[in-house]
Amino acid sequence: MKIFDCFMYFDEEVVLNVRLNTLDKFVDYFVIVESRFTHKGDPRELKFDHKKFQKFKDKIVDKLAPSIGKDVADMIARQIKKNNPKTIALILAGNLPMVGFHDLICVFISGHNALVKCASKDLYLLPYMTQFLEHEIGEICFSYTKEVLSNFDAVIATGSNNAARYFDHYFSNYPNIIRKNRNGIAILSGKETSKEFDLLGKDILQCQPHQCEPILTYL
C-alpha cells in the first residue's frame, strides 16, 4: 500500500515546506495540483517551483489542473439553451465543506438553474466554485440566498431525519428529493477483487442521491 498526500497549491510556499517536512516520513508521494485559473475563474500564472523543494524531488508529483475545456463548456451551454431551464432549489447540508457539490453539478450539467441555500458553515467555497463554472460557459446558472426559498420549480433538500419531516411538509406541493440520515458499513477482508471494489463504488454512488451522506466503515 502506498500513501499519497494531495495538496492544492496557489502560492503557499511556507505552508507547503512545513507540510512536506512534517509528513515526509509517513508519505510515499506528494501530489501537488496547481491551476492556471483561480476559484473565481480568473487567469493566474503557475508559481510552483521544483527547485525550491529538491529535497523531495523523488516524492513530488506535480499536476496541472485542467480547465473545464471548451468542448464541454460549449456542450453545457447548448444544453442550457435547449432545455428551457427550470429553477431547482437546493438546501445543502453543512457537515462537510462542499458536501452539496454533487447536487450543484447534477443541476448544472442537466441545463437547469440552481437556487442554493448553503449551510451556515459552508458559505464561501461553493460560490467560488460555481463562479468558475459560470465563467467557463458564459452563463449565469447559480444564485444563493439566506432567505426563505421562493420562485422555484422543484427542490432537493438534505438534512437530518428531524429536518426531513419539515421538508416533507413545506415542499409537499413541489417535485422533490428529500434526503435523510442513512448509514452504511462495508466490511473488507483485504482479499477483495477489483470487480468487488467496482461494485462497492457503485453502491456508494447509487446510494448518494437518496441520503444525507454515505458513512462507510472499513474493517
Secondary structure, 3 states (H helix, E strand, C coil): CCCEEEEECCCCHHHHHHHHHHHCCCCCEEEEEEECECCCCCECCCCCCHHHHHHHCCCEEEEEECCCCHHHHHHHHHHHHHCCCCEEEEECCCCCCCCCHHHHHHHHHCCCEEEEECCCCCCCHHHHHHHHHHHHHCCCCEEECCCCCCCCCEEEEECCHHHHHHHHHHCCCCCEEEEECCCCCECCCCCCCHHHHHHHHHHHHHHHHHECCCCCCEC
